[in-house]
Amino acid sequence: MKNILVTGGAGFIGSAFIRHMVATYPDYNIICYDKLTYAGNIDNLLPVSDEPNYRFERGDIADRAAVHTALQRHNIDTIVNFAAESHVDRSILSPDAFIHTDVVGAYILLDEGRKHGIGRFCQVSTDEVYGDIDEGLSVEGDRFLPNSPYAASKAGGELMLRAYQVTYGMDTVITRGSNTYGPYQYPEKLIPFFTTEALDDRPLPLYGDGLQIRDWLYVDDHARGVDCILHRGKTGEAYNLAGENQRHNIEVTRQILEQLGKPPTLIRHVPDREGHDRRYAMTAAKARALGWQRAYNFERGLAETVRWYVENDWWWRKIKTGEYLAYYQSQYSDRLAAATAAP
């Protein structure tokens, strides 16, 4: 590996990966390729913007000509694909963009990468492809049972990788991350959303009874996990990157309020979203066997995350305007009108 194209690199997890790779591998050239949609933020890459082994190119993974040009211009030998529409709520409101980016975009990256002769293609996926599980832990060989357009689109992207590995012999690996949190996360996801809303003493719209279970993974651990699989993963294999920190959503919400010194009366139970999975949980034994280790438990990671949003309102306040407010109104205004206070 020498010249690595990181697609979606201005997003939350992609930017954490780039910051990690730029610092860890000074002999690699890290090229961020990002469309800069609402969730792509060039500010996420300010810490590495002046580093000699980092470059940025704006582009869409579903634009074949632009992908071809980027691969040629930077003599790319490795692709790590973070680019995705990634919010379940938005996928319910407008599935088209998810199919276009997560399936068609993955196909175009694979096809152009194959023609260009890249060495390795790493696809960053999600635990949501497994769907809702009542008990136990998902393992890499489990069947896909996606329950949202987002999860289905990520499963579709994974299947394209399998097809290109089997049919054309491409060197592909897949990572499946659990719910990821940390600094620089677009404030529509649960932890940054509730943290920034609570800072302004606004009500927190918690879906249903709040007893949905998610497995939480700190973003820097996720970035190191992708690095591990990129370098050590076996061709054609998938690897779970699990936080192995299962928490109920209401428990996470209360911890955020406690850390901010805000009252639990800010919690509002709102009508649940459509097709809301009750529980995700995976084992990361396969990735650990390659040497991946997490550095953060949930308590430490949440404390550092909440503190970051408190200290960096310059980053999120300018986001929570315009398009963000329009999305907020469409998703939560009717729900909050039907809300009940937390007991």
LINGIGI-V337677 format. One record per residue. N is the residue number from 1. PSI is psi in radians with two decimals (none if undefined). NEAR is the number of other ideal C-beta (glycine too) atoms within 12 Angstrom. D_FIRST is the distance of its C-alpha to the first C-alpha in Angstrom with 2 decimals. Layout:
{{N,PSI,NEAR,D_FIRST} {N,PSI,NEAR,D_FIRST}}
//
This chain:
{{1,2.39,25,0.00} {2,-0.87,19,3.76} {3,1.84,31,6.27} {4,2.13,45,7.08} {5,2.04,50,10.65} {6,1.78,50,12.73} {7,2.52,52,15.97} {8,0.46,44,19.08} {9,-0.18,48,17.57} {10,0.01,40,21.07} {11,-3.03,42,22.56} {12,-1.09,45,23.48} {13,-0.66,50,20.69} {14,-0.71,49,17.95} {15,-0.63,43,19.10} {16,-0.70,40,19.23} {17,-0.77,50,15.59} {18,-0.78,47,14.73} {19,-0.69,35,17.18} {20,-0.82,34,15.70} {21,-0.71,40,12.03} {22,-0.72,33,13.38} {23,-0.60,21,15.61} {24,-0.56,24,13.54} {25,1.37,24,10.39} {26,-0.32,14,12.09} {27,-0.14,14,9.52} {28,2.58,32,7.23} {29,2.08,28,9.12} {30,2.02,43,10.44} {31,2.03,37,12.67} {32,2.19,42,15.46} {33,1.96,43,17.16} {34,2.45,38,20.53} {35,-0.32,35,23.98} {36,0.93,25,25.73} {37,-2.93,28,28.25} {38,-0.58,26,30.62} {39,-0.16,36,28.06} {40,2.22,37,25.35} {41,1.99,30,26.26} {42,-0.37,27,24.77} {43,-0.45,23,26.66} {44,-0.34,37,24.23} {45,0.16,33,21.71} {46,-0.66,21,24.30} {47,-0.34,19,23.08} {48,0.12,31,19.85} {49,-0.47,21,21.35} {50,0.11,12,21.81} {51,2.45,23,18.55} {52,-0.35,13,16.98} {53,0.35,25,13.36} {54,2.41,34,14.73} {55,2.75,30,16.19} {56,2.40,32,18.29} {57,2.23,31,19.27} {58,2.28,22,22.09} {59,2.89,35,22.08} {60,2.26,28,22.99} {61,-0.30,47,20.79} {62,0.09,34,24.03} {63,1.77,24,24.46} {64,-0.76,23,23.09} {65,-0.72,15,23.66} {66,-0.69,25,21.97} {67,-0.79,38,18.81} {68,-0.81,23,18.84} {69,-0.76,20,19.35} {70,-0.73,38,16.57} {71,-0.72,36,13.97} {72,-0.80,20,15.61} {73,-0.69,19,16.26} {74,0.11,31,12.81} {75,0.92,19,11.11} {76,2.34,37,8.99} {77,-0.15,23,6.39} {78,2.40,38,6.43} {79,2.31,48,9.89} {80,2.01,47,11.59} {81,1.77,50,15.27} {82,-0.24,51,17.81} {83,2.15,46,20.17} {84,2.58,46,23.47} {85,2.28,43,27.15} {86,0.10,40,27.65} {87,2.12,38,31.26} {88,-0.78,37,33.62} {89,-0.76,32,36.70} {90,-0.57,33,35.43} {91,-0.50,33,34.49} {92,-0.67,25,38.12} {93,-0.65,24,39.46} {94,1.49,21,37.25} {95,-0.40,27,35.11} {96,-0.81,17,34.32} {97,-0.53,29,31.49} {98,-0.74,37,29.78} {99,-0.72,25,29.90} {100,-0.82,28,28.75} {101,-0.86,41,25.61} {102,-0.45,47,24.71} {103,-1.04,35,25.50} {104,-0.74,28,25.67} {105,-0.75,40,22.74} {106,-0.70,45,20.52} {107,-0.80,31,21.86} {108,-0.73,35,21.21} {109,-0.80,50,17.54} {110,-0.79,39,17.21} {111,-0.77,28,19.37} {112,-0.63,35,17.83} {113,-0.69,40,14.27} {114,-0.79,28,15.80} {115,-0.59,19,17.56} {116,-0.37,29,14.67} {117,0.64,20,12.74} {118,2.75,35,9.66} {119,-0.80,26,7.76} {120,2.49,34,8.41} {121,2.07,47,11.13} {122,2.11,48,12.37} {123,2.18,51,16.00} {124,1.98,46,17.82} {125,-2.70,46,21.40} {126,2.70,48,24.59} {127,-0.26,49,27.25} {128,-0.24,43,29.73} {129,-0.45,39,28.88} {130,-0.37,36,30.95} {131,-2.93,29,33.90} {132,2.27,24,36.77} {133,2.32,26,37.43} {134,-0.65,14,40.77} {135,2.92,11,39.85} {136,-2.90,14,37.26} {137,2.40,25,33.47} {138,2.43,35,31.14} {139,2.86,22,28.77} {140,-0.45,33,25.87} {141,-0.02,15,28.18} {142,2.63,22,30.82} {143,2.76,14,31.84} {144,2.32,28,31.16} {145,1.08,21,34.22} {146,2.49,32,33.23} {147,0.06,27,36.23} {148,2.75,33,35.24} {149,-0.63,32,33.88} {150,-0.92,38,30.79} {151,-0.69,37,30.16} {152,-0.66,30,30.93} {153,-0.66,40,28.53} {154,-0.67,45,25.62} {155,-0.69,36,26.76} {156,-0.72,31,26.83} {157,-0.72,49,23.23} {158,-0.72,41,22.29} {159,-0.55,29,24.50} {160,-0.69,34,22.82} {161,-0.77,42,19.50} {162,-0.77,27,21.57} {163,-0.73,22,23.19} {164,-0.49,32,20.10} {165,-0.80,28,18.69} {166,-0.78,14,22.13} {167,-0.77,16,23.22} {168,-0.06,21,20.27} {169,0.42,14,18.13} {170,2.60,32,15.12} {171,1.70,28,12.61} {172,2.56,42,13.82} {173,2.73,41,14.56} {174,2.40,43,17.15} {175,2.48,48,18.27} {176,1.83,47,21.96} {177,2.61,49,23.01} {178,-3.13,42,26.60} {179,2.08,42,28.53} {180,2.51,48,26.52} {181,2.85,46,28.33} {182,-3.02,42,27.99} {183,2.67,37,28.10} {184,0.28,40,27.38} {185,2.29,41,28.27} {186,2.27,39,30.27} {187,0.80,40,33.87} {188,-0.25,33,34.82} {189,2.77,33,33.27} {190,-0.94,39,35.70} {191,-0.89,44,34.93} {192,-0.56,38,34.42} {193,-0.93,37,37.15} {194,-0.58,41,39.72} {195,-0.86,42,38.88} {196,-0.60,36,39.34} {197,-0.76,33,42.37} {198,-0.62,36,43.99} {199,-0.52,29,43.56} {200,0.23,21,45.80} {201,0.64,15,48.13} {202,2.70,21,47.46} {203,2.55,31,47.90} {204,1.89,40,44.96} {205,1.72,38,45.03} {206,2.17,41,44.07} {207,2.31,35,43.90} {208,-2.40,23,46.65} {209,-0.08,21,47.54} {210,0.18,31,44.21} {211,0.18,21,43.79} {212,2.49,30,40.57} {213,2.26,31,38.03} {214,2.69,41,34.39} {215,2.01,40,31.73} {216,2.29,43,30.30} {217,2.19,47,26.80} {218,2.49,40,26.09} {219,-0.63,44,23.30} {220,-0.60,34,21.46} {221,-0.67,39,21.57} {222,-0.78,47,20.23} {223,-0.75,43,17.23} {224,-0.55,34,16.51} {225,-0.75,45,17.07} {226,-0.71,46,14.48} {227,-0.82,41,11.92} {228,-0.81,31,13.40} {229,-0.66,41,13.39} {230,-0.74,43,9.86} {231,-0.56,26,8.88} {232,-0.18,24,12.21} {233,2.58,34,13.88} {234,2.40,21,15.41} {235,2.32,23,15.01} {236,-0.01,25,17.92} {237,2.74,27,18.87} {238,2.63,40,19.85} {239,2.21,41,20.15} {240,2.31,41,22.81} {241,1.58,50,22.15} {242,2.44,39,25.81} {243,-0.45,39,27.63} {244,0.69,32,30.49} {245,1.38,32,32.77} {246,2.30,30,35.20} {247,2.55,34,37.66} {248,2.55,24,40.30} {249,-0.68,40,39.84} {250,-0.56,28,43.23} {251,-0.76,26,42.34} {252,-0.76,40,39.27} {253,-0.78,39,41.51} {254,-0.64,27,44.15} {255,-0.68,30,41.72} {256,-0.82,38,40.54} {257,-0.69,30,44.20} {258,-0.75,20,45.06} {259,-0.51,27,42.37} {260,-0.13,29,43.61} {261,0.56,14,47.26} {262,2.66,27,47.98} {263,2.59,16,50.51} {264,-0.20,26,49.72} {265,-0.19,16,52.18} {266,-0.34,30,49.37} {267,2.31,33,48.08} {268,2.15,30,49.26} {269,2.07,27,48.94} {270,2.80,29,48.34} {271,2.39,21,48.42} {272,2.75,23,45.30} {273,2.83,27,42.73} {274,2.37,19,42.72} {275,0.54,24,40.95} {276,2.00,29,39.92} {277,2.47,34,38.20} {278,-0.64,24,39.97} {279,2.33,29,37.38} {280,2.46,44,33.68} {281,2.30,35,32.56} {282,2.84,44,29.66} {283,2.49,28,28.69} {284,0.39,36,25.28} {285,-0.66,18,25.95} {286,-0.72,31,23.10} {287,-0.65,41,20.46} {288,-0.56,22,22.42} {289,-0.37,19,22.26} {290,-0.08,26,18.49} {291,0.01,17,19.38} {292,2.32,32,19.47} {293,2.45,16,22.56} {294,2.50,31,24.26} {295,-0.30,20,25.65} {296,2.29,28,28.17} {297,3.02,18,31.29} {298,-0.68,30,32.89} {299,-0.82,19,35.60} {300,-0.80,21,33.38} {301,-0.73,34,30.91} {302,-0.72,38,33.81} {303,-0.78,24,35.58} {304,-0.62,27,32.64} {305,-0.88,40,32.08} {306,-0.75,34,35.75} {307,-0.68,19,36.03} {308,-0.76,29,33.14} {309,-0.59,38,34.97} {310,-0.74,25,38.21} {311,-0.14,15,36.84} {312,0.85,26,34.83} {313,-0.32,18,37.32} {314,-0.54,13,36.33} {315,-0.82,26,33.17} {316,-0.43,31,34.84} {317,-0.64,16,38.29} {318,-0.30,16,37.18} {319,-0.68,31,35.30} {320,0.99,27,38.41} {321,3.08,14,40.30} {322,-2.01,12,40.73} {323,-0.68,18,38.59} {324,-0.80,28,38.06} {325,-0.63,18,41.85} {326,-0.74,17,42.47} {327,-0.76,26,40.15} {328,-0.80,27,41.86} {329,-0.76,17,45.25} {330,-0.55,18,44.41} {331,-0.59,28,42.92} {332,-0.30,30,45.22} {333,-0.84,17,48.49} {334,-0.66,14,50.34} {335,-0.77,26,48.89} {336,-0.53,25,50.00} {337,-0.45,14,53.43} {338,0.25,14,53.70} {339,2.75,23,52.23} {340,2.60,20,53.91} {341,2.68,17,53.59} {342,2.48,23,51.98} {343,none,13,54.63}}
//
